[in-house]
Amino acid sequence: MRRALKAFLVAALVLSGIAPAIAVEPPATAAVEVANASTAGAATIEAVGTPGPTPAAHPSDPTNPEDRIVTIVFGGDLGLGGSNQPVLSSGALRHGKRHVWSDLTSGIAPLVDGDINFANLETVVTERNDLRANPKAFNFKSHPAGVRHLIDRGFNVFSLANNHALDYGESGARETVRHLESLADYGLKAWPGLGVGREQAARPADVTVKGARVRISAIGIGGHGLAVQKADGDQQRAGMLNYNRTGDYYETIDRLADAEGDLRILSVHYGTELQVRAARTDVSKLRDEALRRAGIDIVVGHHAHVPAGVQIVDGKLILYGLGNLLHPGMQDMAGFGICRDYGLLIRVHAVREHRRLAIRAVEVVPLTDMHILTRPLKGEAGRHRVEVLNHLAADLDAPDALASGVRFVPMPDGSGLHCMPGADREPGRIGSLCKGWEPPRPPPAELSRRIASSCGGSVVARSRVGSDDERRAGRERARVSRHRPDAPGAGSLLSSYFGW
């Protein structure tokens, strides 16, 4: 009887298409160029104005220490609308209430200050409200005017490969491709992971900044895979490659490995929602295959909607999960304990050395209120979340794989800092940032116990029924299940159902 009931529940969730719904002024940076060849045709964005002037070229000066530094800002899951909400050119809707673009981004605007500013755009991009949504619980779309606003705030690279890219079917995916191609005229430099046809979806983006060439690929989960084109004239489907398909994954990392460049970044939508530790199979794919075998320099992960640890592998970097960045369609995470109640923005500083970029320092900024008005966690609250990352780092120490979990020094403002050996001797701002840096000391015993208790086991969230008013009346309580993320059944739909 119990087995039959479980089978019935799983079948019901599959049929309902359950998906997770935990679910700035532009910085004065160097000119960035990208090769994102258009395949969907030119598009215009009526609601967002006209393109601004093209920035003047910024020639690299090898005698200027700052011209040797490339800073990349990484943010997590990003969207501009509630689930199954209509899109507006003037702002995003959450529970029917409109929030103007400038309010949504006011808290993170000062943080978007890199030469490359990345986020996972977990939404369809369209101005249409007549697209048919998939028959599932959570479907996200965002107006291109909102994405234009994000670009005005400084974001210039979006990953599009995720489990919401096809929320409105292939028509929605084509809409996203059309609008992102148009937004290149407004400052968008790259948007890997989604395409019309397999070649475009798998193609590494090509971004040049301060004379350094950065290549970026993205792969996600959900939706359909893309077949190899059979003959000229065949209709190509819009979509993405699938992380869970072995051939798709190896094609993505091998194409990125073969792409000429000074730094290679792989964006991966993977894993199980709410889990702060990657499964062993994912560690093998990301650490051993992407970094150690293929030579990719940075892997940035998302989908779990909670931050995971950071790992250094022979000078390369894995950001296992950044959590949410800004998304009105996601749930308020405040009730999920110190291990899961925040998001992350990560700033990676690299230096040009002999035609490559070497990572020299990493900053982390804990975030709160990612479901509506994201802002940094300041002071003690931020420092405690930095200690959570240090706690998770212990699981990532693997000397045999030349890997170690990254420990960050909690800073007075609530951020965290890690410096590579010798970074304090670098000229320019990296040397200033890392001057006097030493590995962090252990946190107080009481805080350690609190973090260990919150991070233990896996979280399975209970859904709630009722009206929107009832859902907003109180926080959802999480049930902690004491099993490993890679234990049998840990990746089931029952454990991944979350949100409202």
N, C-alpha and C positions, 0 to 999 in steps of 0.2 A: 504494500500500500504506500509506504514512504517513498519507494523508488518510483512508483507511478506518479505520485504527486510532484516529485522533483522534475520528472520528465515533462509533466504538463506545464510547470512553471517556466522551464527553460524554453519550451516551444512557444509559450505565450509571449515571452520576452523577445524571442527571435522575430515573431510575426509583428510585434509592435515596433521593431526597429529601434530598441532602446540604445541611446548613445549618451555619453557622459555630459552632464551639464553642471559640473561642479561650478557640471556644465550649466609748444616750445618755440621759441623763436629758432629758425634754422641755424645750426652752429656754423661758424666760419671755418669750414673745412676745405681741404684741397679738392680740386676738380676730380670727379670720378667718372670713368668711362666704362661702358659695358656693351657686350655683344649679345643681345637677346633678339635674335632674328624673328621678325613677325611672320606668323602663318595664318592668323585669323582675320587679317585685314585692318585697315586703319579705323580708329574710333574717335569720337569726340565726347567731351563731358560738358554738357550745356550748363549744368548747375554750379560749376566750380570756377568759372572765370576763364581767363586766358593764360597761356604759359608765361612764366616769368623769363627774364633774360638768362641766357646760358652763362654759367660762371666762366670766368676767364681761366685759361690753363695755368696751372701752378707747376712750373718746372722744378724738378727735384734739385736741391743744392746739397751735395755731399759734405760740404763744410759746415752746414747748419745742423746741430744736433737734433733739433726738433723735426727736421725733414727726414731723419732716419727712423722716426717713431710713427708707427701706425697703431691707432687705437680702435678696437672693435667693441661695440656695445651690443650685448645679447639680451633680448627680452623673450618672455615665454608666450603663452597663448593670448591672442589679441583678436578682438572682434568689436563690432559697433552696433549691436542690436540684440534684443531679447529673442528667445526662441519663438519662432512662428509669428514674429511681429512684422508689420509693414515697415518699409524703409521710407525715410524722409530725407530731403536734401539739407534740412536745417539742424538735424540732430538725431540722436539714437533714442529708441523707445525701450523702456523697461517697465513691465507691468502697466503699459499704457501711458506712462509719464515720459515726456520728452526731456532729454538732457542735451543742451547745445554742445557742439564739438569742443569749444574752448574750455568749458567746465570739465569735461571728461578728462582732458589731457593736462590740466593745469598743474597737477601734482607731480607728473613725471617729466614735464617739459625740460626742466634744468638738467635732467639726467641723460638726455639724448644728445650727447656731446662728442661722439666718436667720429672718426673718419668714415667708418661704416657703421650703420645703426640697423640692427637686425631684429625682427620679431616673426613669430609664426602666426600668419594671418589665417585664423581658423573660422572662415566664413566664405560664403559666396558673395561676390561683389556685383551688384546690379542695382539699377534704378527702377526695375520692374516689380510690380506687386501682383502680377498675373501668372508668375511661374508656379507650376505645381510642385508642392513639397513632397518629399518622400514620405511614405506611410510609417513614420516613426515618431518618437516622442519629441526629439529636439532637432530643430532645423534652424540654421543661422544664415542670415544674409545682411549685408551692409551696403549702404549707399556709396557710390564712388566719390561723392563730395566729402564723406567722412574719411575715406582713404586719402584723398587729396589733402585733407587737413593734417593727417598723420605725417605725410611727406613734408608739408610746410613746417611741422614741428621738428623735423630732422630725420625721420625714418627714411632709409633709402634702399633697404633690402628686405623683402618678405619671402618666407618660405610658404608655398601654397599646398604642399603635400600633407594632407591630414584627413581625418575621418569625417570632416564636415565640408570638404571641397565639393562633394557631389550631393549635398543635401537637396538640391533642386534639379537633380538629374544631369544628363549631359547638356541640356540647354543652359542650366546654371553654370556649369563649368566653362562653356563657351562664352557666356557673359563675362565671367571672371577674366578669362584670357583676353577678351576684347578690351575690357576696361584697363587692365594692367598694362597692356601694350600702349594704350593712349596716355597713361600716367607717366610714361617715360619722358614725355614732353614737360612734365612738371617737376622732375628731379628724381623719380624712381629709377634706380640703377640696375636692379636685378630682382627676379621673382621666380626662382627655380622650383621645379617639382610638379607643375601642372602644364598640360599642353594639348594641342590638337594633333594627335598622333604620338606614337611612342618616342620618336626621335626628339621632338621638342620637349616632352615631359622628362626625358632622361638626360638632356643636354646640360652640362655644367655651365653655369653663368660665368661671366668673365668681367671682373671689376679691376680697374687700375687706379691706384691711389698713391700719390707721392712717388711715382715711378715703380711701385711694387705691383705685381699682378696677383690678384686673389681670385681663386676659382671656388665656386660654391654650387653644391648639388643638394637635392632634397628628395626624400622618399617617405611615404606615409602608409597608413593602413586604412581599410575601408574602401567601399566602392569596388569597381571592376578593374581588372588589369587591362593593359593595352597590348594587342597582338602586334607582331611584326607586320609591317606593310607588305602585302602580297604582290600587288601589281600597280603600275601607274594608273591613276584615275580611280582607284578604289576609295570609297568614302572613309576618311579617317575619323576615329572616335576621339572625343575629348576625355581626358582623365589623367591618371598618374600611375606610376609603378608602385607595386605593393611590397612593403618591407617583409611581409610574411611569406612571400613567394621567393624561393631560393634563387631562381634565375634572375628575377628582377633586382634583388639585392646585390648580387655579384655584378650584374651589368652596371648598376649605379656606381658602386665603389671602384670598379675597374676603369670605367670611363673617367671618373674623377682623378684616379691615380695617374692615368695616361695624359691628362690635360696639363699643358705646360703652365707653370705658375710658381710664384714664390711662397704661397700659402694656400692650403686646400682645406675647405670647411665642408662638412657633411651635416645637414639638418635631417634629423630622424624623428618621425612620429611613431612611437612604439610602446609596448609594455602594457601594464595594467593600471587602471585608474586608482589613485590614492596610495599607491605603493612607493615608499621612499627608498627602496632598495631594488636595483635591477635584478631580474632573474639571471641564473647562471648562463642560460642560453643567450641572453641579450649581452651579457658581459663578454662572452666569447665572440659574438658577432661584431660588437663595437670596439672592444679593446684589442682582441687578437686579430680579427680580420681587417677592420677598417684602419686602425692605427699601426699595428705591428707589421702586418703583411702588406697592406696597400700603401702605407706611408702617409695617410691623411693626417693633417696637423691638428685639427680641432673637430670634435664631434659635439653637436649640441642637440640634446634630446628634449622632447615634450610629449604630452598626451596624458600623463598621470595627474596633472593639475595640482601637484604638490612638488616642492623642490626635493631633489636628491643630492647625493654627494658629488664632489668634484675630484677628478683623478688625474695625476700626471703620469704619463707613460713614456719614459725615455725622452723627456722634453716636450712631448705632445700632450694634448689636453682633451679630457672628456668631461662635458657638463651633462651629467646623467639626466637632469631634469630641472627646469626653471620654474615650474608652476605657472600660475596665471599672471599675465601682465596687466591687461585691462580688457574686460569683457562683460557688458551688461547682461549677457545671457548666462553667465555663470553664477553659482551660488556663493553667498557670503561664507567665507571659510573660517570665520572667527570662532566657531564652535568646535573646531576639530583638533584642538590641543596644540601645544607649542611646536610639535614636530611637523604639523601640516597646515597651520593657520596663516601662512604667509606666502608671498611670491618672491622671486629673485630677479634682479637685474645684475648682470655680470659684465664688467669692463676688463677686456684683455689688452694689455700693452705689449707690443712686439717691436723689435728693432731689426732694421735691414742689416744683414750680415752675409756678404759673399753671395749675392743674388738669391737670398732667401730671407724669410722673416722668422726670427727667433723670439719665442715668448719669454718675456722678462718679468712681468708682474701681472697679478690678477686681483681685481677689486670686486667685492660683492656688496650689493645694497638690498637688504630685506625690504619687502613692500607689504602694505596692508590695504584693505578696501578695494581689492582688485576687481570686484564685481560692479563698481560704479565710479568711484573717484580715487583712483590709485594714488598713493603717496608713500614716501619712505617711512619706515619704522625708525624712529629716532631714539637716541640714548640707550638706556638699559634694555628696552624692548627689542631694539635692533641687535644689540650685542648678544642677547640671549639666543636669537635665531642664528647668529654666526656660530655660537657654541653648538647649536644643533648640527650644523654642517660639519663641524669638527668631530662631533660624536659619530656621524655617519662615515667620516673618513676612515675610521678604524677598520671598517669592513672592506675598504678598497685597497688596503696594503697588500701587495703581492710581489715580493722581491724577485721571485722566479720569473715574473713577467716584466721586470723592470718598472713596476707600477707602485705608486703610493697615493694614499688619500691626501688631499690638500688640506692643510690646517691654516686657518686664517686668524690673524691677530684682530680681536675686536677693537674697533677704534672709538674714540669718544663720541663721534656723531652717530654711532649705530651701524656703521658699515664695517666691512672686514677687509684685510689686506694680506696677500701672500706675495713674497718676493723670491725670485730664483736666486741661487748663489751668484754673487757678483753684481746683482742688479744695483746695489748701492753705489757702485763705481761707474755706472752709466752716466754720461753727460745728460743735461737737460732735465725734463720733469720726472723721468723714471728714477734717476739718481736722487732727486729731491724727495720723491715719494717714498723711496725705500731706505733712505738714510737712517741708520740705527735700527733697522728692522731685525727682529729676532723671533724665532718660533714661539708660538703662544704657550702660556702656562695653563695647566689644567684648571677648569672652572671650580667654584666651590662645590663641596660634596652634595649639598642639598639641591643645587641646580642640576648637577649630574644625574642624581636620582630622578628628578622630575623629567628630564629629557629622555632618559632611558625608558622610563615608564610610558611616555607618550609615543616613542618611536618603536616600541616593542610590537611584534606581530604585524598583522595586516588589518586595515580598516575596511569594514563592509558597511555601507551606509544604508539605512532604512529609508524607503520612500514614504511620503506622506500624501494623504488624499485631502481633498477639501478645496475651498475657493482660494483665490490669490490672497484675500485678506487673511484667511486662516493660516495660509502658508507663511505669510509675513509676520504673523503674530509672535512667533518664537523661533529659536534656533533649532535646527535639526540636530539630534543627538547621534553621535557615531557609536557603533558597536565595534569593539576591538576583538578580532578573531586571532587566536594565537597559532598561526601557521605561517610557513615561509612563503614568499612570493612564488617560488618555483615548486611548491608542493603540489601533489595531484589536486586538480580542481581549483587552484588558486587563480587561474586566469579565466574562470567561467563567467558567463553573463551574470550569474547571480551575484558574484563578488564585484563585478564592475558596474552594476547599476547604481547610479548616484545622481542626485539632483531633484528638481521638481518641475 
